[in-house]
Amino acid sequence: MKKFSLAIITCLTTLILVAQVGNELYRPTFHFSPKQNWMNDPNGLVYYNGKYHMFFQSNPYGLDPAGNKSWGHAVSLDLINWEEKPIAIPAQNGVMAYSGSVVVDWKNTSGFGINGQPPLVAIYTGATNVQDQRIAYSNDEGLTWTNYSGNPVISNNNNEFRDPKVIWHEPTQKWIMVVSHGAWKGIAFYSSPNLKNWTSSQFFEPVGNTSTYWECPDFFNLPVDNDTNHKKWILVHSIEPTAQYFIGDFDGTHFTWETTPPNGILIDDFESSNYNKWTSTGTAFGTSPASGTTTNTGYLGNKLVYSFAGGPAQGKLVSSNFTIQKNYISFLIGGGYHPNGAYIKLVVQGQTVKTSTGMNEDLLKWRSWDVSSLMGQTARIEIVDSIFYGNLDHINIDHIIQSDAPIDNTNNGQVDYGRDFYALQSFSDIPVQDGRRIWLAWLNSWVYAVNVPTSPWKGIMSIPREVKLETHNGQIKLIQKPVKELNILHKDTLSYRNTNLSVINSAIKNSVYKRFELKAKIATANKKGFSLKFKKNASQFSEFIFKFDSKEILFNRANSGALTNDGNFVSLQVAPLIVENGYFDLQLFVDNSSAELFSAGGQIVMSNQIFPDSTSNQTELTSLDQDMLFEEFDIWNFDKTRAIPPDLPPPPPPPSSPSSNGQNTFYFRAYPNPVLGNNDLTIKINDYDVGKVKIKIFNASGMLIHEFRPASTSVNIPISKLTKSSGMFYLRGLRGQATYTERIIVLVDK
């Protein structure tokens, strides 16, 4: 990952430490939250005219999550500072405005545009006693909206038909819609030439995680490993408490997703009518493998090992002996996290050499043991359930196989392993010069959302993440990386290289870290792991435990503060710990009421809320065995700053259309914003302004660093000619008495 340097904003710039709205306990600083009232799903994320627009599900009249569902609205120049706008699409005439998306209709296929300017078109679910799809349009950058007189544009006469996401498909010159079928657990595809008339093209059947409702789909394509000649399509949808994705191909009509059966030496797939390869004792596992259910999802075939099929019981399955012939033994596992009570283990020469337990969910997931050092030896597998009662007091096992490499789901995966990342949506129409796919989600869970202890608002959004496709262990994976704009918040860096944990801990444990980013890289060989406690004060803390030996990340918020009387909130969270090239890495973002962990370069993400006291601001590292060396360790306090240049007023909103003679109004567009790496800055003006306009560029201190008169409607400025470092810059255009100002953020490669 490239690092970016940040210019120091001088004392001539006014810096204001602010939360997003107010200073209430739990009010986030660098996450969006509404000033007041209820908020849930992000809707209609779109970039237009130099601004990021975020619409969202809102009850503008209070904290009731079910009432008056409308579209709230906020805008940002940098994805960090958000300005809340008036309600965009209200509930009216008995129709609530449920989730949906917004597109820029650049070609005016809808006919809603005026004065040669493209309209914004919102596609949303209208909710009464049934759910249908409706559209509305705006010609003033989303401030006001007009509902289409021909609504609804798609009817289906049921209440499990919601959350449309619409994209433009250039090869077929059509709009494509994906819309969820809720309890039916499927995604419908539609196409349209004009956003008004839609044709059904495909129904994507339930597959993968089918444990509960499918909602809030998204659909886009991305290059694999940054290769623009190798692109894949991603279909993603939310399923409580997170989301799952599918990677495939799309021909303009059908999305094709394929999974590859695991390849290797099968130990057992448990499709037989009895345990003919196993010795069963006790009653937990019954006399034969159990038939799969909608609760136990993720298994292969029709049957699996399920120790709760007959209710709480104890028992053991012991396999016949086999010879280890491959580097890995892989298997699907689900159930509760009970390392000493419900587990699967590998026994060699009478000794337990490997063991795994469930991840506190019934969705079965692949786990793999590295047995390369045991090649040629005789082994057996034991599956044990020795508990009667507890959280998910059972174990699920399926498809045990010897393999050359660790096995994982092919072209399918889980987006987030935390409990608070729902209804994710990506921004449409981000300029190609930027090239990123960015999404964010509601940082909450319907399981306890109404009980979160915040007031006068409920609901926050996650930090924005860049989404990529990368190849790991021969398989394409969806990767999430925090957007680089967050670097703007860095303050008070503490940095170590090749330093013992004990030394680092002595430096940080008595310091105050209220809002911060922490990054670390550790060689895992011969180390058991470590724990990281944060937002700590006496007995109150949140804790990550990184277990190198069992390849697990545990997150414990049972002692984190408020809401810890909720059993769903405090249940232990488990995620895979991935070691690559001998190293484990982590990146953690902590705000006043949230913690978002990224690991393995973004392959593993855990997003969660926490509600600590205002005095819980200590951080502590503890080794799980002896002291250990950290190859890299960095921690930054976060300041939320707004920079206001002297003598430069904030930019006025551009008019909805220029006057016919072009004399009374003036504005220009500058993009991309932010400017990343060494990309050019593009400035566009109207035809009638060519030769009449002067553009002045100021740095954050108010110093004039460049000025020119555009000789055409589009001017590209290499950033290297303006600055060698990152920071904030201001563009002022002058034509006669008319002026217009834009703020630009530059993040330059270091």
Order of alpha helices (4+ residues) and beta strands (2+ residues): beta-beta-beta-beta-beta-beta-beta-beta-beta-beta-beta-beta-beta-beta-beta-beta-beta-beta-beta-beta-beta-beta-beta-beta-beta-beta-beta-beta-beta-beta-beta-beta-beta-beta-beta-beta-beta-alpha-beta-beta-beta-beta-alpha-beta-beta-beta-beta-beta-beta-beta-beta-beta-beta-beta-beta-beta-beta-beta
